[in-house]
């Protein structure tokens, strides 16, 4: 397939996916099917899979960067104008987490598409943010556990444990899929270390900045510090 056509398919498909996801989450919230907090986490988890469109369909770094750049602007406008209600909450005017998310995407696209790290490694960091942080919030709200305030943000033991466990599983699966030379023990060691880093960053990053620190910090640790040869896919 011609690379330009492939880029176009990936770009259009990714926009359709994200807008359908936001619309679906808004429908669930407006219909009272799920809480507004849950609808936001549906978007949070779902949008992290945007990376799969980019990784497998987009060859041009400009095309891969276009979506995140657009959503930096759209999400900022959404906060100011309350356009995408499935994504925002009452504290959105003081929390720019939905803006930080596409900033992380953009920075990791620039790094991966310019050869600073493999695309699957950067994608792993985004999926850690999506699944780990998303489920940590839901578990933390659903289960009673010791909790406290860190830099003005409520953090619970259950949520932190969920962040660690889910992040570890994500890293382990991605390593086994994309690094065929890895043994189970090496992949597990890498996953446990990265899971600890992700959980630490999530706890100590206030006001939505975990959407920056978790993916960027996880990607840096995963690629440069954790011991395991990386397949450059």
Phi, psi and omega in degrees: 000138176303135185297326179294318178294320179297317176300316181296317178299315179297319181293310180296315180298320181292321177295316178300316180299311184294316181291323175296321179296315179297317178297319179295317179296319177297321177298316179298320181289313181295326181279359180072014181288321174226163177289163178297326178296318179292321180297324178295323181285332172300315178295316183302312181290315184296319183294333179299336179281357171307326183302329181294322174300312183295316185296319186262345186241337187254119180264326183279130176297330178294314180295317180295330180279340188297313182300305177303321180297317179297318184283341170299314180290312182299318181291325176295316178295324179298320178296316182288324186251355181056052182279306183266088187292336177292345183255340190252162174224185184293340181263008187299328182292346179246004184221114185257033180301324180288341174276322180296327181302304179293336173297317176299316178302314182297315181296320180286327173298312180299320179292314185286318182285348176253016170082011179283336175202155179297150181298323183290331177292312177298321178296324177299318179297321178292320178292328174298316177298311184298301185285314184295305182292322180296311181287330177301317180295317181292317179294318179299327179279331186275329185251140176279129180200165176304140183217161178203179180249127179239115182052039177085359180248137180284130177231138180243155178297318180298318180294321180292319177297319178297318178301313180297312184294313182293318179298319179298316180296316180300312182295319180298313181296313181297321179295316181293329180283314189259350177238080187297340180277356181285141170273163179299318182295319178294317179296321180292320178297317177296319182294318181295317179297316181292323177298321178295317178299314181298317181295319178299313182295323180295321182291318190258024177240105185273165169057040176079001181289349174298336176292346172260308188291322183295305181293319182290315179294320178295317180297317181296314179296312185301318184275318190259337188246324183287137188278105173180129175302142184248132176282122186276080180255000000 
